[in-house]
Amino acid sequence: MNVISEAMPVLEDHNISDALDDLPVAYVEMDAHGAITRANRLTRSLHSSHAGELIGKLAWEMMPAEEQERSRASFETAMETRQDPPVARRSIYDSSGNFRVYEIHRNLIRDGDGQPTGMRVVSVDVSEMHKAQGEAERVRLWLENALEAMADAVIVTDALGFIRTINAAAEELFGWKAAELKNKVIEKALPVLSYVSDDKSKLDFTMKLDKRASGVATMLDRERRELRVEISTSPMVDKVNGSTEGVVAVLRRVAAAG
């Protein structure tokens, strides 16, 4: 009976190790000092150059030098505050011979009294997603810079007519800052006193979702002064699903009539 009782923990630990080895994500356990005490099969394969050295190695030693201190400090803070650290992204050198970006999920290992004795870490490779997000951010900034460089005023609304973006020329034309107009209904934020177009239509941004339009409008600026502007609108169409997401309006001041 004693022999069976003594063997049970070994059997349970063996089963746990098998289950962890089958995980499709990298799994690591560390002691209270940050030294690796357990690493599953995927972790070992990702760091094959350290195959015999992972156990006992400080977890942050496989990170770029500039990230090691931040990772170590985050670990020590979690141990001191007894709070699980937030999800983070780290560049880790793996068996591909490159630094890959991993999303790191961490929670503390605690003893029977609730005191932290180490940490569990699950790492998910998000390198492609991270790269795509970076490229999308660069494109966004490039487009914002292009919009800001335009000499004509540009206002972008969503499909319901709420202002989402205005450029510097529009700020100058109407006297409003972008932050003051964003998320306001354009007809209320920038009242239109009159509008004349070739097709005799009214200037209703929610009605301009199906085709381009142009005309001359008299509008009010921030100081309630009348502005006479040429205004051209174009629906903004999603290239993927073909739905109309909003309206882009280009405005240019014209001389007062008479």
Secondary structure, 3 states (H helix, E strand, C coil): CHHHHHHHHHHHHHHHHHHHHCCCCEEEEEECCCEEEEECHHHHHHCHHHCCCCCCCEHHHHCCHHHHHHHHHHHHHHHHHCCCCCCEEEEEECCCCCEEEEEEEEEEEECCCCCEEEEEEEEEECHHHHHHHHHHHHHHHHHHHHHHHCCCEEEEEECCCEEEEECHHHHHHHCCCHHHHCCCEHHHHCCEEEEEECCCCCCCHHHCCCCCEEEEEEEECCCCCEEEEEEEEEEEECCCCCCEEEEEEEEEECCCCC
